[in-house]
Each structure stands twice: as structure tokens, then as C-alpha cells.
């Protein structure tokens, strides 16, 4: 059985948005000031050598406009080689492959993909999908790559209405840039005493 790992670059106030495609988000590429070779290597290690991607359509479209045209590099080569499972109502319009469109019954489709043999599935961006995965007990781990910045606006990882959950800290690493990697195991719905 595959694991589903949610991996996000996130601000101190929970913002994961990096582009301003549909609105007036003023902080495109806000992680750039915190990128270092050590941080890049940590991100590559977190992804691993072999993985597949589980993406919402908007994230897929943003990435498909960027990664295929980049010169060969360790991250781009891995992303380009990964099978992209894309939540979409228009799979015929997907072009960045290898890919498989999912969407008629997203929860059951993801359960089926997860139950197959294969590499772990990485979710990045795709905040709507992240909420759905947590709600239905499909996410196994969450890695938050926290940059020391407060944005005040933008899409947040956990949308209003995301069910309350409990997580267990697996590991935490701090870097000289101020970035902190926090990895969590998803325990399940929050239970109050």
C-alpha cells in the first residue's frame, strides 16, 4: 500500500500560495529568499528518488507550465518522471505526463490508487485536495517546510471547515536560513476528553 504525503512550503500564518494566477496575490515566489543548497537537498531527500504526484488541477496546470521547460535538474527530472494523478473533470486536456486523470469519484479513486503497489504519492499545493484527503482519512504524513515570513493574505493549507485532526511529530529540522522542516504522522480526527 502506498502512503500519501502532503508536502508544503508554508508561511508562519499558513499561506501556501506562490502565484497570482487568479487574483491580486502580491507575494509571488516568497520562498526565494530562503532557498539554500542545504534546503534544496533536504527537499530532495523528503521527496525521495521515486514517487508519484497527486495534484489538484490548478497546481497541475501551474507546474505543467514550468517544470517541463526547465533545464535538467534533480527536482525537475523527478517531477517530470513521476506519474501525475490529477483531480480533474477534463482529463482530455492534460498534457504533462505521464498522467492519469481522476475525478468522477475522487475519494474512491484515491483509495484505489493508494491500495496499489507503487511509490508513495506526494501532494503539494492543491489545498482543496488536502482538505478532502484529511477528511476521508487518506493522508498519512504531512511535511511543512516553514519559512520565517508572515504574508497576511493568500491561500492557506487548511481551508476553513477542514475537520479537526491530531498529528504526531516524526521529525523536525531547523536550517540557518530560518526554515524549519516539521514532519508529522496523521493520527486521525481530534478527540476531546
Secondary structure by P-SEA (a helix, b strand, c coil): cbbbbbbbbcccccccccccccccccccccccccccaaaaaaaaaaacccbbbbbcaaaaaaaaaccccccccaaaaaaaacccccccccccccccccbbbbcccaaaaaaaaaaccccbbbbccaaaaaaaaaaaccccbbbbbcccccccccccccccccccbbbbbcccccccccbbbbbbccccccccc
